[in-house]
Amino acid sequence: MVRTLRSSLLVLLVVATSWTAAARADEAPKTDESWDAIFMGEDKVGYVHSITTNEKENDRDVVHVRVETVMNIKRFGQSIEMKMEIDSFETPDGKLLRIDHRSPGQRIRGEVKDKTMHVTVETLGKQQTQSMPWSDDVLGPGAEDRLLKKEPLKSGDKRTFRSFNPELGMRIISTSLFGEDAEEVAMLGGGKKKLQRVRVAIDDVPQLKNVKTTYWVDDAGEMLKSHTTLLVGMTTYRVSKEMAMAPASSFSTDFAVQTLVKVDKKIPMAYDAAEVVYRVRWDAGEGKDGDPKEVIPQDERQFFTRGEDGGTLLVIRAVDPSQPSTSPEPADLAGFRRPNNQLQSDNEKVVAAAKAAVGDATDPWQKAVRIEKWVFQNLKEKNFSRAFDNAAVVAETLEGDCTEHGVLLAAMARAVGIPSRVATGLVYADRLGAFGYHLWTEVYINGRWVPLDGTLGRGHASPTHIKITDSSLDGVDGYTATFLPVVPVLGRLKLEVVSWKHASQ
């Protein structure tokens, strides 16, 4: 039921710190290949395989970088395998020409033409396109490694560049590299190497400002080790093919359990609560308390107030869909009605399921509640082995965890004319005495967004659902918009249950 942020975002950020094996621009055409083992905590969870080839295209020199990332992690006792492949085609000085990004169920391709990046997202044979302005100073995702090799950083040096990052929502990002002192670094297998430390900062993605990433490179600028503090901590080591592809560990770390937010007391009849008040603390990094309002949004359902002791309290109240909202209607409500590459509300099986669920209901709220119940009852194979299936796939397989329940519910609601979106955040799990990361659905009824949860099927989502963000899942960055805002909260949020009320109180 509960889960962390989409596991593909985990792959995303591992790859973001693991671009390797790029050929020097001034060398004769050849192919370079490297392998890196990925560790989360003490567990080996996968590998990165990189191949870089200098090629010719229409008498033009092109650097082709192919990166394959394979990971296997444990969530609540079940393992899940994730795989992603990226082909990047760049000029010898690093400028991106085109890119091809493939993950299960989705392919994203981009090509630069006439100072514009043209992007196509393909899911189940259907395509969405969009474009973005392009600048000549933007590098491809494989260029960073070549920069380090061509001009190795010295202690005290700083290098800043802009590049196109396919894992962070196909966006242009600014990265700064800071050369620091050399040090003895522990390598895989127990040996040590003297390597130069390079500190990495992504300058214009606020959600990652407290994530610390470090490279360790040799005298030739070759990265032999990297580490990021994201999630439970991830480290890559340059190794042989045999070591990289060796079976993953027995998983001493359960990723989902590691990211639970424990609370001091249980909430009785939690899923029927009318109001819950929490004391909230958020570590903004470097041991400093931050303002929780920076990472948790406020709306009609959840809002902040001050406690008698001056602490920050989060009040969440159940939503009554029969009462009209005082908030203005969203500017682009149409965007929450139409099908997209993740919420295929026009898919034959999705439409058929929606009609079967709704039956003779005519009231929008009754339709939504019946759909929630149908999703709860018909996704009988409830497991944590899926990564993030889109609604059409879920309608076919009828299995998965919270994300699969959430996207199918949202797509079915749209199929009968009800605007919908998904919400990500935390939900209380009574048996664990803790909050876990979760995805649910919101439907637009009577002028307000009302939460429903297909994993529970109770006709509502109680104040034990703490929302961090919401998304229509539209466009090339739908995944990222849904899960990236969760990153600053992971491992940094502290909750204390102050009080609760039920409708009878």
SELO-366731 format. One line per 10 residues: number of its first residue (from 1); for each residue y, z, x of C-alpha. Coordinates in Angstrom, 1 decimal, always signed. Each point is the difference from the previous one (the first is absolute). Example, Ala and Ser with C-alpha at 12.3 -4.5 7.8 and 13.67 -1.06 7.14 Angstrom:
1	-4.5:+7.8:+12.3 | +3.4:-0.7:+1.4
# end
This chain:
1	+0.0:+0.0:+0.0 | +2.6:+1.1:+2.6 | +0.6:-2.2:+2.9 | +2.4:-0.6:+2.8 | +2.3:-2.9:+0.5 | -1.6:-3.3:+0.0 | -2.5:-0.3:+2.9 | +1.3:-3.4:+0.8 | +3.3:+1.6:+0.9 | -2.0:+2.0:+2.6
11	-1.2:-3.3:+1.4 | +3.5:-1.3:-0.2 | +1.5:+2.6:+2.3 | -2.9:+0.0:+2.4 | +0.5:-3.7:+0.5 | +3.7:+0.6:+0.3 | -0.7:+2.0:+3.2 | -2.8:-2.2:+1.3 | +1.2:-3.5:+0.7 | -1.7:-0.8:+3.2
21	-1.1:-2.7:+2.4 | +2.8:-2.5:+0.0 | +0.1:-2.7:+2.6 | +3.0:-0.3:+2.3 | +2.3:-2.8:-0.9 | +0.2:-1.4:+3.5 | -3.8:-0.2:+0.6 | -2.2:-3.1:-0.5 | -1.6:-0.4:-3.4 | -2.9:+2.4:-0.4
31	-1.5:+2.5:-2.4 | +0.3:+3.8:+0.4 | -2.2:+2.4:-1.9 | +0.0:+3.8:-0.3 | -1.7:+2.7:-1.9 | +1.4:+3.4:-1.0 | -1.8:+2.9:-1.6 | +1.8:+1.9:-2.8 | -0.3:+3.8:-0.4 | +1.2:+2.2:-2.7
41	+0.1:+3.5:+1.4 | -3.3:+0.3:+1.8 | -1.8:-2.7:-2.0 | -0.5:-3.6:+1.1 | +0.8:-1.9:-3.2 | +0.2:-3.6:+1.0 | +1.4:-2.6:+2.4 | +2.7:-2.6:+0.6 | -1.1:-3.4:+1.4 | +2.8:-2.2:+1.3
51	-0.1:-3.6:+1.2 | +3.1:-1.8:+1.4 | -0.1:-3.7:+0.7 | +2.6:-2.4:+1.4 | -0.2:-3.2:-2.0 | +1.8:-3.3:-0.6 | +1.3:-1.1:-3.4 | +1.8:-3.3:-0.2 | +0.8:+0.2:+3.7 | +1.4:+3.5:-0.5
61	-1.3:+3.1:+1.8 | -1.3:+2.6:-2.5 | -1.4:+3.4:+0.5 | -2.7:+0.8:-2.5 | -0.8:+3.8:-0.4 | -2.9:+1.0:-2.1 | -0.6:+3.6:-0.8 | -3.0:+1.4:-1.9 | +0.0:+3.7:-1.0 | -3.1:+1.7:-1.4
71	+0.0:+3.7:-1.0 | -2.4:+2.3:-1.8 | +1.2:+3.4:-1.2 | -1.4:+2.8:-2.2 | +1.7:+1.1:-3.2 | -1.5:+2.9:-2.0 | -3.3:-0.6:+1.6 | -0.2:-3.8:-0.6 | +0.7:-2.6:+2.7 | +2.2:-3.0:-0.5
81	+0.3:-3.1:+2.3 | +3.3:-1.8:+0.3 | +0.5:-3.3:+1.7 | +3.2:-2.1:+0.7 | +0.6:-3.2:+1.9 | +3.3:-1.4:+1.2 | +0.7:-3.3:+1.7 | +3.5:-0.3:+1.4 | +1.4:-3.3:+1.5 | +3.0:+0.5:+2.3
91	+2.0:-1.8:+2.6 | -0.5:+1.1:+3.6 | +3.1:+2.1:-0.2 | -1.3:+1.8:-3.1 | +1.8:-1.7:-2.9 | -2.2:-0.1:-3.1 | -1.1:-3.4:-1.4 | -2.5:+1.0:-2.6 | -2.4:+2.8:-0.9 | -3.2:+0.5:-2.0
101	-0.9:+3.5:-1.2 | -3.4:+0.6:-1.6 | -1.4:+3.1:-1.6 | -2.7:+0.5:-2.7 | +1.1:-1.8:-3.1 | +3.3:-1.2:+1.3 | +1.5:-2.6:+2.4 | +3.6:-0.1:+1.0 | +1.4:-3.0:+1.9 | +3.5:-0.5:+1.4
111	+1.7:-2.9:+1.7 | +3.5:-0.3:+1.5 | +1.9:-3.2:-1.0 | +3.8:-0.6:+0.0 | +0.9:+3.6:+0.7 | -2.1:+1.2:-2.9 | -3.4:+1.8:+0.0 | -2.1:-1.4:-2.9 | -2.7:+2.4:-1.1 | -3.0:-0.6:-2.2
121	-2.2:+2.7:-1.4 | -3.4:-1.1:-1.3 | -2.3:+2.2:-2.0 | -3.1:-1.3:-1.8 | +1.3:-3.5:+0.3 | +3.4:+0.7:-1.5 | +3.2:-0.2:+2.1 | +3.4:+1.7:+0.0 | +2.7:-1.3:+2.3 | +3.3:+1.4:+1.3
131	+2.3:-0.7:+2.9 | +2.3:+2.0:+2.2 | +2.9:-0.9:+2.4 | -1.1:-0.4:+3.6 | +1.7:+0.4:+3.3 | -0.8:-1.5:+3.4 | -0.1:+3.4:+1.7 | -3.0:+1.2:-2.1 | -3.3:+0.2:+2.0 | -3.5:-0.3:-1.2
141	-2.2:+3.1:-0.3 | -2.0:-1.0:+3.2 | +3.1:-0.3:+2.2 | +0.4:+3.6:+0.8 | -3.0:+0.1:+2.3 | +1.2:-3.1:+1.9 | +3.4:+1.6:+0.4 | -1.6:+3.0:+1.7 | -2.0:-2.1:+2.3 | +2.7:-2.5:+0.9
151	+2.6:+2.7:+0.7 | -1.7:+3.5:+0.3 | +2.3:+2.8:-1.0 | +1.1:+2.5:+2.7 | +0.7:+3.6:-0.5 | +3.4:+0.3:-1.8 | -0.1:-3.6:-1.3 | +0.6:-0.8:-3.7 | -0.9:-3.2:-1.7 | +0.8:-0.8:-3.7
161	-1.2:-3.1:-1.9 | -0.5:-1.2:-3.5 | -3.4:-1.2:-1.1 | -1.9:-1.0:-3.1 | -2.5:+2.6:-1.1 | -2.7:-1.2:-2.5 | -1.4:+3.5:-0.5 | +3.3:+1.6:-1.2 | +0.5:-2.3:-2.9 | +0.6:-3.2:+1.9
171	+3.4:+1.2:+1.1 | +2.2:-0.3:+3.0 | +0.2:+3.2:+2.0 | +2.0:+1.3:+3.0 | -2.0:+1.7:+2.7 | +1.2:+1.8:+3.1 | -2.2:+0.7:+3.0 | +1.0:+2.8:+2.4 | -1.5:+0.0:+3.5 | -0.8:+3.6:+1.1
181	-1.7:+1.6:+3.1 | -3.5:-0.9:+1.1 | -2.6:+2.7:-0.6 | -3.7:+0.7:+0.3 | -1.6:-1.2:-3.3 | -3.4:+1.0:-1.3 | -2.1:-3.1:-0.7 | -3.1:-0.5:-2.0 | -3.0:+1.3:+1.8 | +1.8:+2.8:+1.7
191	+1.7:-1.8:+2.9 | +3.8:-0.1:+0.6 | +2.4:-2.7:+0.9 | +3.6:+0.2:+1.1 | +1.9:-2.0:-2.6 | +3.6:-0.3:-1.0 | +0.9:+1.5:-3.4 | +1.9:-2.2:-2.4 | +1.5:+1.6:-3.1 | +0.2:-2.2:-3.0
201	+2.5:+0.3:-2.9 | +0.2:-2.2:-3.1 | +3.7:+0.2:-0.7 | +0.5:-1.2:-3.5 | -2.9:+1.3:-2.1 | +1.1:+3.5:-1.1 | -3.5:+1.0:-1.2 | -1.2:-0.3:+3.6 | +2.8:+1.8:+1.8 | -2.1:+3.1:+0.6
211	-3.1:-1.9:+1.1 | -0.3:+0.3:+3.8 | -1.7:-2.9:+1.8 | -0.7:-0.3:+3.7 | -1.5:-2.7:+2.2 | -1.4:+0.5:+3.5 | +0.2:-3.1:+2.1 | -1.0:-0.9:+3.6 | +2.1:-1.5:+2.7 | -0.5:-3.5:-1.5
221	+1.2:+1.1:-3.4 | -3.5:-0.1:-1.5 | -0.3:+2.6:-2.7 | -3.2:+2.1:+0.6 | +0.6:+2.7:-2.6 | +2.1:+0.7:-3.0 | +0.5:+3.0:-2.4 | +1.8:+0.5:-3.2 | +0.5:+3.3:-1.9 | -0.4:-1.7:-3.4
231	-2.5:+1.6:-2.3 | -2.5:+2.1:+2.0 | +1.0:-1.8:+3.2 | -1.4:-3.3:+1.3 | -0.7:-1.1:+3.5 | -1.1:-3.3:+1.5 | -1.7:-0.5:+3.4 | -0.5:-3.3:+1.9 | -3.8:-0.3:+0.4 | -2.8:-2.5:+0.3
241	-1.3:-2.0:-2.9 | -3.2:+2.1:-0.1 | +1.9:+3.2:-0.2 | +2.4:-1.3:-2.6 | -2.8:-1.2:-2.3 | -2.2:+3.0:+0.5 | -0.7:+1.7:-3.3 | +2.7:+2.3:-1.4 | -0.3:+3.8:+0.4 | -1.8:+2.2:-2.5
251	+3.4:+0.9:-1.3 | +0.8:+3.7:+0.7 | +3.3:-0.7:-1.8 | +0.2:-0.8:-3.7 | +3.3:-1.8:-0.3 | +0.5:+0.9:-3.7 | -0.7:+3.7:+0.6 | +2.3:+0.1:+3.0 | +2.9:-1.2:-2.1 | -0.4:+2.5:-2.8
261	+3.0:+2.2:-0.8 | -1.3:+3.5:-0.7 | +1.7:+2.4:-2.4 | +0.0:+3.7:-0.3 | -1.3:+0.4:-3.5 | -1.9:-2.0:-2.6 | +1.7:-1.5:-3.1 | -2.0:+0.9:-3.1 | -0.7:-2.9:-2.4 | +1.9:-2.1:+2.5
271	-0.3:-3.3:-1.7 | +1.3:+1.3:-3.3 | +3.1:+1.8:+1.4 | +3.4:-0.7:-1.6 | +2.0:+1.1:+3.1 | -0.7:+1.0:+3.5 | +2.5:+1.3:+2.6 | -0.6:-0.4:+3.7 | +1.7:+1.4:+3.0 | +0.3:-3.0:+2.4
281	+0.5:-0.1:+3.8 | +0.1:-3.2:+2.0 | -0.3:-0.2:+3.8 | +2.5:-2.7:+1.1 | -1.4:+0.0:+3.5 | +0.5:+2.0:+3.2 | -0.5:+3.2:-1.9 | +3.0:-0.5:-2.2 | +0.0:+0.5:-3.8 | +1.2:-3.1:-1.8
291	+1.3:-0.5:-3.5 | -3.0:-0.8:-2.3 | +2.3:-2.2:-2.1 | -0.2:-2.5:+2.9 | -3.7:-0.6:-0.7 | -0.6:+1.0:-3.6 | +2.0:-1.9:-2.7 | +1.7:+1.6:-3.1 | -0.2:-1.3:-3.5 | -0.2:+1.2:-3.6
301	-3.5:+1.4:+0.8 | +0.5:+1.7:+3.3 | +3.1:+1.5:+1.5 | +1.1:+2.6:+2.6 | +1.8:+3.3:-0.5 | +0.7:+3.1:+2.1 | -2.1:+3.1:-0.1 | +1.5:+3.5:+0.0 | -0.8:+0.3:+3.7 | +1.8:-3.3:+0.7
311	-3.2:-1.9:+0.5 | -0.6:-3.5:-1.4 | -1.9:-0.1:-3.3 | -1.5:-3.2:-1.5 | -0.3:+0.2:-3.8 | -2.4:-2.5:-1.7 | -0.3:-0.3:-3.8 | -2.4:-1.9:-2.2 | +1.5:-3.1:-1.6 | +0.2:-0.4:-3.8
321	-0.3:-3.7:-0.7 | +1.3:+0.5:-3.5 | +3.4:+1.1:+1.2 | +2.5:-2.7:+1.1 | +1.2:+0.0:+3.5 | +3.6:+0.6:+1.1 | -0.4:-2.2:+3.1 | +1.1:-3.7:+0.0 | -2.7:-2.7:-0.3 | -1.1:-1.4:+3.4
331	+2.0:-3.1:+1.0 | -3.1:-2.1:+0.5 | -2.4:+1.2:-2.6 | -1.5:-3.4:-0.1 | -1.4:+0.6:+3.5 | -2.2:+2.7:-1.5 | -1.3:-2.2:-2.7 | -1.2:-3.1:+1.8 | -3.2:-0.5:+2.0 | +0.1:+0.1:+3.8
341	-2.5:-0.3:+2.9 | -1.2:+3.6:-0.4 | +0.4:+0.5:-3.8 | -1.5:-3.1:-1.4 | +0.8:+0.7:-3.7 | -0.8:-3.6:-0.8 | -3.6:+0.2:+1.4 | -2.7:-0.8:-2.5 | -1.9:+3.2:+0.5 | +3.1:+2.1:+0.1
351	+1.2:-1.5:-3.3 | -3.4:+0.5:-1.6 | -0.2:+3.6:+1.1 | +3.5:+0.7:-1.3 | -0.8:-1.5:-3.4 | -3.2:+2.0:-0.2 | +1.7:+3.2:+0.9 | +3.0:-0.4:-2.4 | -2.0:-1.0:-3.0 | +2.1:+0.3:-3.2
361	+2.7:+2.1:+1.5 | +3.6:-1.3:-0.4 | +2.1:+2.8:+1.3 | +0.7:-0.5:+3.8 | -0.7:+3.6:+0.9 | -3.3:+0.0:-1.8 | -0.9:-3.3:+1.7 | +0.8:+1.5:+3.4 | -2.1:+3.2:-0.7 | -2.9:-2.1:-1.2
371	+0.2:-2.1:+3.2 | +0.0:+3.1:+2.2 | -3.1:+1.3:-1.8 | -1.7:-3.3:+0.4 | +0.6:-0.1:+3.7 | -1.2:+3.6:+0.4 | -3.2:-0.7:-2.0 | -0.9:-3.4:+1.4 | +0.7:+0.4:+3.7 | -3.3:+1.9:+0.3
381	-0.6:-0.5:+3.7 | +2.7:+2.4:+1.2 | +0.0:-0.1:+3.8 | +2.2:+0.1:+3.1 | -1.6:-3.0:+1.7 | +2.5:-2.6:-1.2 | +3.2:-0.7:+2.0 | +2.4:-1.3:-2.6 | -1.3:-2.5:-2.5 | +2.3:-2.0:-2.3
391	-0.3:+0.2:-3.7 | -2.0:-3.2:-0.4 | -2.6:+1.3:+2.4 | -0.2:+3.4:-1.6 | -0.5:-1.7:-3.5 | -3.0:-1.7:+1.6 | -1.5:+2.8:+2.0 | +1.0:+3.0:-2.2 | -0.1:+2.4:+2.9 | +2.3:+1.7:+2.4
401	+2.3:+3.0:+0.4 | +3.5:+0.8:-1.1 | +1.6:-3.2:+1.2 | -2.5:-2.1:-1.9 | +0.4:+2.0:-3.1 | +3.8:-0.2:+0.3 | +0.3:-3.8:+0.6 | -2.4:-0.9:-2.8 | +1.8:+2.3:-2.5 | +3.4:-1.5:+1.0
411	-1.3:-3.6:-0.3 | -1.7:+0.7:-3.4 | +3.3:+1.5:-1.3 | +1.9:-3.1:+1.0 | -2.6:-2.1:-1.7 | +0.9:+1.5:-3.3 | +3.8:-0.2:+0.6 | +0.6:+3.5:+1.4 | +2.1:+0.2:+3.2 | -1.8:+1.9:+2.7
421	+0.1:+1.0:+3.7 | -2.0:+2.2:+2.3 | +1.1:+3.3:+1.4 | -1.1:+1.6:+3.3 | +0.2:+3.6:+0.9 | -2.1:+3.2:-0.2 | -2.3:+1.4:-2.7 | -1.5:+3.4:-0.3 | -3.7:+0.3:+0.4 | -1.2:+3.2:-1.6
431	-3.4:+0.1:+1.8 | +1.8:-0.3:+3.4 | +2.9:+2.3:-0.7 | +2.2:-2.6:+1.5 | +2.0:-3.2:-0.6 | -1.3:-3.3:+1.2 | +1.7:-3.4:+0.3 | -0.5:-2.1:-3.1 | +1.1:-3.0:-2.0 | +0.4:-0.2:-3.7
441	+1.8:-2.1:-2.6 | +3.3:+0.1:-1.9 | +0.6:-1.9:-3.2 | +3.5:-0.7:-1.6 | +0.0:+1.5:-3.5 | +3.0:+0.8:-2.2 | +2.4:-0.7:+2.8 | -1.6:+2.3:+2.6 | -2.8:-0.1:+2.6 | -3.0:+2.0:-1.1
451	-2.8:+0.9:+2.5 | -3.7:-0.6:-0.8 | -3.0:+0.5:+2.2 | -3.1:-2.1:-0.4 | -2.0:+2.3:+2.3 | +0.4:+2.8:-2.5 | +0.3:-1.7:-3.4 | +1.8:+2.8:-1.7 | +2.7:-2.0:-1.7 | +2.7:+1.2:+2.4
461	+0.6:+0.9:+3.6 | +1.1:+3.6:+0.3 | +2.7:+1.7:+2.2 | -2.7:+0.4:+2.7 | +0.8:-3.6:+0.9 | +2.8:+0.0:+2.6 | +1.4:-3.4:+0.3 | +1.3:-1.3:+3.4 | +0.6:-3.6:-0.9 | -0.8:-2.8:-2.5
471	-0.4:-3.7:+0.2 | -0.7:-3.1:-2.1 | -2.3:-1.2:+2.9 | +1.8:-3.3:-0.1 | +0.7:-2.3:+3.0 | -1.2:+0.0:+3.6 | +1.0:+3.6:+0.6 | -1.5:+1.4:-3.2 | -2.6:+2.1:+1.9 | +2.5:+1.2:+2.6
481	+2.6:+1.0:-2.7 | -2.7:+2.0:-1.7 | -1.3:+1.9:+3.0 | +2.6:+0.1:+2.8 | +2.1:+2.7:-1.7 | -3.0:+2.3:+0.2 | +0.0:-0.1:+3.8 | +2.8:+2.5:+0.6 | -1.7:+2.5:-2.3 | -3.5:-0.1:+1.6
491	-0.6:+3.3:+1.8 | +3.6:+1.1:-0.5 | +0.1:+1.2:-3.6 | -0.6:+3.7:-1.0 | -0.4:+1.0:-3.6 | -0.1:+3.3:-1.7 | -0.7:+0.4:-3.7 | +2.7:+2.1:-1.5 | -0.7:-0.1:-3.7 | -1.6:-2.1:-2.8
501	+0.3:-0.3:-3.8 | -2.2:-1.5:-2.7 | +1.1:-1.4:-3.3 | -1.0:+3.1:-1.8 | +2.2:+2.2:+2.2
# end
